[in-house]
């Protein structure tokens, strides 16, 4: 199964997740992008990385890095 991760863009094409990633250190960027690739490629993704948000069609991507957890709806 192949998933595609789509990021929200405003009417003027601004993407807050891309802006956030651009401001992060290289090692954190690599970690986040590797989780995105994992989600796109695995048929069954552990809840640790991907969870459906109750009452919506959206999913939340979770990335643990050191003592922080980053969440992307």
C-alpha positions in Angstrom: 0.0 0.0 0.0 1.3 3.4 -0.9 0.2 6.5 1.1 0.8 10.1 0.1 1.3 12.7 2.8 -0.3 16.0 1.8 0.5 19.2 3.7 -2.0 22.0 4.0 -1.3 25.1 1.9 -2.9 28.5 2.4 -4.5 30.3 -0.6 -1.1 32.0 -1.2 0.7 28.6 -1.2 2.3 29.0 2.2 3.0 25.7 3.9 3.6 25.9 7.7 5.1 22.4 7.9 7.7 23.2 5.3 8.5 26.5 7.0 8.9 24.6 10.3 11.2 22.0 8.8 13.4 24.7 7.1 14.1 26.2 10.6 15.2 22.9 12.2 18.6 21.4 12.6 19.7 18.9 9.9 19.5 15.9 12.2 16.0 16.6 13.2 14.9 17.2 9.6 16.3 13.8 8.6 14.4 12.2 11.5 11.1 13.8 10.5 11.5 13.0 6.8 12.4 9.4 7.6 9.2 9.0 9.6 7.2 10.5 6.7 8.8 8.0 4.3 8.1 5.2 6.7 4.4 6.1 6.9 4.2 6.3 3.1 5.8 2.9 2.6 4.5 0.6 5.4 1.2 -1.2 5.0 0.6 -1.2 8.8 2.0 1.8 10.6 2.4 1.7 14.3 0.3 4.1 16.3 3.6 5.5 17.7 4.0 7.2 14.3 0.5 7.7 12.9 -2.9 8.0 14.6 -6.3 8.9 13.2 -7.8 11.9 14.9 -11.2 11.1 16.3 -14.2 12.5 14.5 -12.2 13.7 11.5 -10.7 12.4 8.3 -7.3 13.6 9.4 -4.3 11.7 10.9 -1.6 12.9 13.2 2.0 12.1 12.4 4.2 11.7 15.6 7.9 12.0 15.6 9.9 11.4 18.8 13.3 13.2 18.9 15.4 13.0 22.1 13.1 14.3 24.8 10.6 16.0 22.4 7.6 14.8 20.5 6.6 16.6 17.3 3.0 16.2 16.1 1.9 17.1 12.6 -1.9 17.0 11.9 
